[in-house]
């Protein structure tokens, strides 16, 4: 998997087209900002180191 830069605007347009959504121009800056922030948050999760033998919990107990 390549590690190319995330382009929120391209992703927004592609996702909207794939889902059959029409986005008003006034909404687009907010959608792009939200996608950029979501991408930043996801990077923290995706780069968290886990040992190879990590297994998911069988059930969640708060």
C-alpha distances in whole Angstrom, upper triangle without the diagonal:
4,7,9,12,13,16,18,21,18,17,21,22,19,20,24,24,22,24,27,28,30,30,33,32,34,31,28,28,29,26,24,25,24,21,20,22,20,17,19,20,16,15,18,17,14,15,18,18,19,20,19,22,22,23,24,27,30,31,31,34,35
4,6,9,11,14,17,19,17,16,20,21,19,20,23,23,22,25,27,28,29,29,32,31,32,30,27,27,27,25,22,23,23,20,19,21,19,16,17,19,17,15,18,18,15,15,19,19,21,23,22,25,25,26,26,30,32,34,34,37,37
4,7,9,12,15,17,16,15,19,20,19,19,23,24,23,25,28,28,29,28,30,29,31,28,25,25,25,23,20,21,21,17,16,18,17,13,14,17,14,12,15,16,13,13,16,17,20,22,21,25,24,26,26,29,32,33,33,35,35
4,6,9,12,14,13,13,16,18,16,18,21,21,21,23,26,26,27,25,28,26,28,26,22,22,23,21,18,19,19,16,14,17,17,13,14,17,15,13,17,18,15,15,19,21,23,25,25,28,28,29,29,32,35,36,35,38,37
4,6,9,12,11,11,14,16,16,17,20,21,21,23,25,24,25,23,25,24,25,23,20,19,20,18,14,15,16,13,11,14,14,11,12,15,14,12,16,17,15,15,19,21,24,27,27,30,29,30,30,33,35,36,35,37,36
4,6,9,9,8,11,13,13,14,16,18,18,20,22,21,22,20,22,21,22,20,16,16,16,14,11,12,13,10,8,11,11,8,10,13,12,11,15,16,14,15,19,21,24,27,27,30,28,29,28,31,34,34,32,35,34
4,6,5,6,9,10,11,12,14,16,16,18,20,19,19,17,19,18,19,17,13,13,14,12,9,11,12,9,8,12,12,10,12,15,14,14,18,19,18,19,22,25,27,30,31,33,32,32,31,34,36,36,35,38,36
4,6,5,6,9,10,10,12,14,15,16,18,16,16,14,16,15,16,14,10,10,11,9,6,8,9,6,6,10,10,9,11,14,13,14,17,18,18,20,22,26,28,31,31,34,32,32,31,33,35,35,33,36,34
4,5,5,6,9,10,11,12,14,15,16,15,14,12,14,12,14,12,8,9,11,9,6,9,11,9,9,13,13,12,15,17,17,18,21,22,21,23,26,29,31,35,35,37,35,36,34,36,38,38,36,39,38
4,5,5,6,9,10,11,12,14,15,14,14,13,15,14,17,15,11,12,14,11,9,13,14,11,12,15,15,13,16,19,18,19,22,23,21,23,26,29,31,34,34,37,35,35,34,36,38,38,37,40,39
4,6,5,6,8,10,10,12,14,13,14,13,16,15,17,15,12,13,14,10,9,12,12,8,10,13,12,11,15,16,15,16,20,20,19,21,24,27,28,31,31,34,32,32,30,33,34,34,33,36,35
4,6,5,6,8,10,11,12,10,11,9,12,12,14,11,8,10,11,7,7,10,10,8,10,13,12,12,16,17,16,18,21,21,21,23,26,29,31,34,34,36,34,34,32,34,36,35,34,36,35
4,6,5,6,9,10,10,9,9,9,12,11,14,12,9,12,13,10,10,14,14,12,14,17,16,16,19,21,20,21,25,25,24,26,29,32,34,37,36,39,37,36,35,37,38,38,37,39,39
4,5,5,6,9,10,10,11,12,15,15,18,15,13,15,16,13,12,16,15,13,15,18,17,16,19,21,19,21,24,24,23,25,28,31,32,35,34,36,34,34,32,35,36,36,35,38,38
4,5,5,6,8,8,10,11,14,15,17,14,12,15,15,11,12,15,14,11,14,17,15,15,18,19,18,20,23,22,21,24,27,29,30,33,33,35,33,32,30,32,33,33,32,35,35
4,5,5,6,5,7,7,11,13,15,12,11,14,14,11,12,15,14,13,16,18,17,17,21,21,20,23,26,25,24,27,30,33,34,37,36,38,36,35,33,35,36,35,34,37,36
4,5,5,6,8,10,13,15,17,15,14,17,18,14,15,19,18,16,19,21,20,20,23,24,23,25,28,27,26,29,32,35,36,38,38,39,37,37,35,37,38,37,37,40,39
4,6,8,11,12,16,18,20,18,16,19,19,16,17,20,19,16,19,21,19,19,23,24,22,24,27,26,25,28,30,33,33,36,35,37,35,34,32,34,35,35,34,37,37
4,5,9,11,15,17,19,16,16,19,18,15,16,19,18,16,19,21,19,20,23,23,22,24,27,26,25,29,31,33,34,37,36,37,35,34,31,33,34,33,33,36,35
4,7,10,13,16,18,16,15,19,19,16,18,21,19,18,21,23,22,22,26,26,25,28,30,29,29,32,34,37,37,40,39,41,39,37,35,37,37,37,36,39,39
4,6,10,13,14,12,12,16,16,13,15,18,17,16,19,21,20,21,24,25,24,26,29,28,28,31,33,36,37,40,40,41,39,38,35,37,38,37,36,38,38
4,7,9,12,10,10,14,15,12,15,18,17,17,20,22,21,22,25,26,26,28,31,30,30,33,35,39,40,43,43,44,42,41,38,40,41,40,39,41,40
4,6,8,7,7,11,11,9,11,14,14,14,17,19,19,20,23,24,24,26,29,29,29,32,34,37,39,42,42,44,41,40,38,40,41,39,38,40,39
4,5,5,7,10,11,10,13,15,15,16,19,20,21,22,25,26,26,28,31,31,32,34,36,40,41,45,45,47,44,43,41,42,44,42,41,43,41
4,5,5,8,10,10,11,14,15,16,18,20,20,22,24,25,26,28,30,31,31,34,36,39,41,45,45,47,45,44,42,44,45,44,42,44,42
4,6,7,8,10,11,13,14,16,17,19,20,22,23,25,26,28,30,31,31,34,36,39,41,45,45,47,45,44,42,43,45,43,41,43,41
4,6,6,6,9,10,11,12,15,16,17,18,20,21,22,25,27,27,28,30,32,36,38,41,42,44,41,41,38,39,41,39,37,39,37
4,5,5,6,9,10,10,12,14,15,16,18,20,21,23,25,26,26,28,31,34,36,39,40,42,40,39,37,39,41,39,37,39,38
4,5,5,6,9,10,11,12,14,15,17,19,20,21,24,25,25,27,29,33,35,39,40,42,39,39,37,39,41,40,37,39,37
4,5,5,6,9,10,11,12,14,15,17,18,20,22,23,24,26,28,32,33,37,38,40,37,37,35,36,38,37,34,36,34
4,5,5,6,9,10,10,12,14,15,16,18,21,21,22,24,26,30,32,35,36,38,35,35,32,34,36,35,32,35,33
4,5,5,6,9,10,10,12,14,15,17,19,20,21,22,25,28,30,34,35,37,34,35,33,34,37,36,34,36,34
4,5,5,6,9,10,11,13,14,16,18,19,20,21,24,27,29,33,34,36,34,34,32,34,36,35,32,34,32
4,5,5,6,9,10,11,12,14,16,17,18,20,22,26,27,31,32,34,31,31,29,30,33,31,29,31,29
4,5,5,6,9,10,10,12,15,15,16,18,20,24,26,29,30,32,29,30,28,29,32,31,29,31,29
4,5,5,6,9,10,11,13,15,15,17,19,22,25,28,29,32,29,30,28,30,33,32,30,32,30
4,5,5,6,9,10,11,13,14,16,18,21,23,27,29,31,28,29,27,28,31,30,27,29,27
4,5,5,6,9,10,11,12,14,16,20,21,25,26,28,25,26,24,25,28,27,24,27,25
4,5,5,6,9,10,10,12,14,18,20,23,24,27,24,25,23,26,28,28,26,28,27
4,5,5,7,9,10,11,13,17,19,23,24,27,24,25,24,26,29,28,26,28,26
4,5,6,7,9,10,11,15,17,21,23,25,22,23,21,23,26,25,22,24,23
4,5,5,6,9,10,14,15,19,20,22,19,20,19,21,24,23,21,24,23
4,5,5,6,8,12,14,18,19,22,19,21,20,22,25,25,24,26,25
4,6,5,6,10,13,16,18,20,18,19,19,20,24,24,22,23,22
4,6,5,9,11,14,16,18,15,16,15,17,20,20,18,21,20
4,6,8,10,13,14,17,15,16,15,18,21,22,21,23,23
4,6,9,12,14,17,15,17,17,20,23,24,23,25,24
4,6,10,12,15,12,15,15,17,21,21,20,22,21
4,7,9,12,10,13,15,17,20,22,21,23,23
4,6,8,7,10,11,14,17,19,18,21,21
4,5,6,9,12,14,18,20,20,22,23
4,6,9,12,15,17,20,21,23,25
4,6,10,13,15,18,19,21,23
4,7,9,12,15,16,18,19
4,6,9,12,13,16,18
4,6,9,10,13,15
4,5,7,9,12
4,7,10,13
4,6,10
4,6
4
